[in-house]
């Protein structure tokens, strides 16, 4: 490790790889409301926050665990359809609290093609929020989980043991993964009718 009279220790969150302080600085200077997306190994978390000198003020939020608890979602809580639904739910809640425009804050996620953070943002845009994301291609069949359903169907006929192992959570919850697109539509309609 470097040392000497001119060496400065970087902030703890920078050393841990949790915060990009340059990005944070740009958000603070812009004073725009942020649409914060974080995807963990289990969940998708969305927060809409306003910058304040004393600390960020949370206007609205949504967590993918709510999909199962409130709306009866039986799929994984961090796959592409769940990401879209969580973004949609957060978008509805933000609009309810008077937010119309946001800037996307994807944190340390790499903005690559097919990244789930863009599906979260697409969900919020479809709910009515204005979030600039450029010309990112988002596939509608992936939103509904058709890619998961096709893979499950193929795997079921080729290797039933691997099928029951990979999709054990779906099957435990009473959902055949081949029916994921229709289940997605059902949950989306429930979220729309609830109004967030």
C-alpha positions as CSV (number, residue, x, y, z in Angstrom):
1,X,0.0,0.0,0.0
2,X,1.2,3.5,-0.8
3,X,2.3,5.8,2.0
4,X,4.1,9.1,2.5
5,X,3.2,12.7,3.3
6,X,1.1,13.2,0.2
7,X,-0.9,10.0,0.3
8,X,-4.6,10.3,0.9
9,X,-6.7,7.3,2.0
10,X,-9.7,7.0,-0.3
11,X,-13.2,7.1,1.4
12,X,-14.3,3.7,2.8
13,X,-17.2,3.2,0.4
14,X,-14.9,3.9,-2.6
15,X,-12.3,1.4,-1.2
16,X,-15.1,-1.2,-0.8
17,X,-16.3,-0.6,-4.4
18,X,-19.8,0.6,-3.2
19,X,-19.9,4.2,-4.4
20,X,-18.6,6.0,-7.5
21,X,-18.1,9.5,-6.0
22,X,-17.7,11.2,-9.4
23,X,-21.1,10.0,-10.5
24,X,-22.6,11.0,-7.1
25,X,-21.1,14.5,-7.5
26,X,-22.7,14.9,-10.9
27,X,-26.1,13.9,-9.5
28,X,-25.7,16.3,-6.6
29,X,-24.8,19.2,-9.0
30,X,-27.7,18.4,-11.4
31,X,-30.2,18.5,-8.5
32,X,-32.5,16.2,-10.4
33,X,-34.6,13.5,-8.9
34,X,-32.9,10.1,-9.2
35,X,-34.4,6.7,-10.2
36,X,-32.1,4.4,-8.3
37,X,-31.9,0.8,-9.4
38,X,-30.0,-1.9,-7.4
39,X,-30.1,-5.6,-8.2
40,X,-28.8,-8.0,-5.6
41,X,-28.4,-11.8,-5.8
42,X,-32.0,-12.2,-4.7
43,X,-33.9,-9.0,-5.2
44,X,-34.5,-5.9,-7.3
45,X,-34.7,-2.7,-5.3
46,X,-35.9,0.7,-6.7
47,X,-35.9,4.0,-5.0
48,X,-36.9,7.5,-6.2
49,X,-34.8,10.0,-4.3
50,X,-34.4,13.8,-4.2
51,X,-31.0,15.3,-3.3
52,X,-30.8,17.2,0.0
53,X,-27.8,18.6,1.8
54,X,-28.8,16.7,5.0
55,X,-29.2,13.4,3.0
56,X,-31.3,12.0,0.2
57,X,-35.0,12.2,0.6
58,X,-36.8,9.1,-0.5
59,X,-40.0,9.9,-2.4
60,X,-41.1,6.4,-3.4
61,X,-39.7,2.9,-3.5
62,X,-40.5,-0.7,-4.6
63,X,-38.9,-4.0,-3.7
64,X,-39.3,-7.2,-5.7
65,X,-40.3,-9.1,-2.6
66,X,-43.5,-7.1,-2.6
67,X,-44.4,-8.8,-5.9
68,X,-44.8,-12.1,-4.1
69,X,-46.3,-10.8,-0.8
70,X,-48.9,-8.3,-2.3
71,X,-49.5,-9.5,-5.8
72,X,-48.9,-13.3,-5.8
73,X,-45.8,-13.4,-8.0
74,X,-44.5,-17.0,-8.2
75,X,-41.4,-16.5,-10.2
76,X,-37.9,-15.5,-9.1
77,X,-37.6,-12.1,-7.5
78,X,-34.6,-11.0,-9.5
79,X,-35.2,-12.2,-13.0
80,X,-36.0,-10.0,-16.0
81,X,-39.9,-10.1,-15.7
82,X,-39.6,-9.3,-11.9
83,X,-37.2,-6.4,-12.7
84,X,-39.8,-4.9,-15.1
85,X,-42.7,-5.4,-12.7
86,X,-40.7,-3.8,-9.8
87,X,-39.8,-0.8,-12.1
88,X,-43.5,-0.5,-13.1
89,X,-44.6,-0.5,-9.5
90,X,-42.0,2.1,-8.5
91,X,-43.1,4.3,-11.5
92,X,-46.7,4.2,-10.4
93,X,-45.8,5.1,-6.9
94,X,-43.6,8.0,-8.0
95,X,-46.3,9.4,-10.2
96,X,-48.8,9.2,-7.3
97,X,-46.4,11.4,-5.3
98,X,-46.1,14.0,-8.1
99,X,-42.8,12.9,-9.7
100,X,-42.9,13.1,-13.5
101,X,-39.2,13.1,-14.5
102,X,-36.1,11.3,-13.2
103,X,-32.5,10.5,-14.2
104,X,-31.4,6.9,-14.0
105,X,-28.9,6.0,-11.3
106,X,-27.7,2.5,-12.0
107,X,-24.8,2.7,-9.5
108,X,-21.9,0.3,-10.3
109,X,-23.9,-1.8,-12.8
110,X,-22.3,-1.9,-16.3
111,X,-24.7,-0.4,-18.9
112,X,-24.4,-3.4,-21.3
113,X,-27.0,-4.8,-23.7
114,X,-29.6,-7.0,-22.0
115,X,-28.8,-5.7,-18.5
116,X,-31.8,-6.0,-16.2
117,X,-31.4,-2.5,-14.9
118,X,-32.7,-1.3,-18.3
119,X,-35.8,-3.5,-17.9
120,X,-36.5,-1.9,-14.5
121,X,-36.2,1.5,-16.1
122,X,-38.4,0.4,-19.0
123,X,-41.1,-0.6,-16.5
124,X,-41.0,2.8,-14.9
125,X,-41.2,4.5,-18.4
126,X,-44.2,2.3,-19.3
127,X,-45.8,3.4,-16.0
128,X,-45.6,7.0,-17.1
129,X,-42.3,8.4,-15.8
130,X,-39.9,10.2,-18.1
131,X,-36.4,8.8,-17.8
132,X,-33.9,9.3,-20.6
133,X,-32.0,6.1,-21.5
134,X,-30.9,6.7,-25.0
135,X,-31.3,4.1,-27.7
136,X,-31.0,0.9,-25.6
137,X,-32.8,-2.1,-27.3
138,X,-35.2,-3.8,-25.0
139,X,-36.9,-7.0,-26.2
140,X,-40.6,-7.3,-25.3
141,X,-40.5,-11.1,-25.2
142,X,-37.8,-11.0,-22.5
143,X,-40.0,-8.6,-20.5
144,X,-42.7,-11.3,-20.3
145,X,-40.2,-14.1,-19.6
146,X,-40.7,-15.9,-22.9
147,X,-37.0,-16.8,-23.0
148,X,-37.3,-18.5,-19.6
149,X,-40.5,-20.4,-20.7
150,X,-38.8,-21.6,-23.9
151,X,-35.7,-22.8,-22.1
152,X,-37.8,-24.5,-19.4
153,X,-39.8,-26.3,-22.1
154,X,-36.7,-27.4,-23.9
155,X,-35.0,-28.6,-20.7
156,X,-38.1,-30.5,-19.5
157,X,-38.0,-32.7,-22.6
158,X,-34.2,-33.1,-22.6
159,X,-33.3,-33.4,-19.0
160,X,-36.1,-33.6,-16.5
161,X,-33.8,-33.9,-13.4
162,X,-32.0,-30.7,-14.3
163,X,-35.4,-29.1,-15.1
164,X,-36.7,-29.9,-11.6
165,X,-33.5,-28.7,-10.0
166,X,-33.2,-25.4,-11.8
167,X,-36.9,-24.5,-11.6
168,X,-37.5,-25.9,-8.1
169,X,-38.6,-22.5,-6.6
170,X,-41.1,-22.0,-9.4
171,X,-42.5,-25.6,-8.9
172,X,-42.6,-25.2,-5.1
173,X,-44.7,-22.1,-5.5
174,X,-47.1,-23.8,-7.9
175,X,-46.0,-22.3,-11.2
176,X,-44.8,-24.2,-14.2
177,X,-42.0,-22.1,-15.7
178,X,-43.5,-22.7,-19.2
179,X,-46.5,-20.6,-18.1
180,X,-44.4,-17.6,-16.9
181,X,-45.5,-15.2,-19.7
182,X,-49.3,-15.6,-18.9
183,X,-48.5,-15.3,-15.1
184,X,-46.5,-12.1,-15.9
185,X,-49.6,-10.6,-17.6
186,X,-51.8,-11.6,-14.7
187,X,-49.5,-9.9,-12.1
188,X,-49.0,-6.8,-14.3
189,X,-52.8,-6.4,-14.5
190,X,-53.0,-6.7,-10.7
191,X,-50.4,-4.0,-10.3
192,X,-52.2,-1.7,-12.8
193,X,-55.6,-2.2,-11.0
194,X,-54.1,-1.6,-7.6
195,X,-52.6,1.8,-8.7
196,X,-49.3,1.1,-7.0
